[in-house]
Amino acid sequence: FIKATGVAEHTAELADVLANVRSLPKTSVELLERQIKSGLGVLIFLGDQVEPQIYNSVFGDAGAKLLPAKVGATWGDALVFGEEKVPTAFSFATGGEKLSHRIMNDFNNPDYGADFLSAIKTYKAFELEPSADDSVSVVAWFTNGKPAIVERKVGSGVVLLCSFPATTAWGNLPTQPAFTVLMIRAANLLTLGYRSRKNLAVNEPVHGALSLADAVRQI
């Protein structure tokens, strides 16, 4: 249900992935914005092709207002195989307050949670400055205190921004057991936009997705 291409092509998609995408045409950004507001979940991985100025102007608060954080400069140094000097690596932070997000809850398990996260080695990533908005929350932190993953609710959809790439270029996360857990939980969250909530408060309106075929059908 997750389509790892540049942009969703039709509204049947539940979630989309932008992996180290430099930018998108204006028409694609407008389509993506409409689909996210209608319930599409989007997972964004940054990488060496990303230019912060372009991302912030196209996807950020100066543009489509899809990014949950302003993308800054990179920090750290990527590991270069063959070189004796190994740059400083950071893992994902542990502790109750750092694991409060639903994506990170599984790592509260005392039997394996801390071990899984401490095995992650991230050498380089982008600075993320979360937007001061109630729709924005930090999902995960690095042990150096910098945000690793940030979430933004946009209409009925969700955007997750990862400060690192989906490859081993800047770290070992894709090779670790924690990555599988993170991606499963992220997929569950990203596809919530197409599922109605089971619990509503009194007088709260009911929202749900309706296919075009059902929309024109007489009831």
Secondary structure, 3 states (H helix, E strand, C coil): CEECCCCCCCCCCCEEEEECCCCCCHHHHHHHHHHHHCCCEEEEECCCCCCHHHHHHHCCCCCCCCCCEEEEEEEECCCCCCCCCCCCCECECCCHHHHCCCCCHHHHCCCCHHHHHHCCCECEEEEEEECCCCCEEEEEEECCCCEEEEEEEECCEEEEEECCCCCCCCECHHHCHHHHHHHHHHHHHHHHHHCCCCCCCCCCCCCCCCCHHHHCCCC
